[in-house]
């Protein structure tokens, strides 16, 4: 999975998402060169859910079906 910057350059490429205890671990590379291992804790995921509004939730329900 790739995340893109505003200029369409690859910002981060995620190669694996794993579970480690109660955390999600994302492994990948930043800017195509620098390895990265990021951890997402449950409390931070709950904070992220607060950023979602009703319209965005509706969009996310159809996001994977879009081209």
Helices and strands as residue ranges (DSSP letters): E 2-4, E 10-20, E 23-30, E 34-40, H 42-49, H 54-63
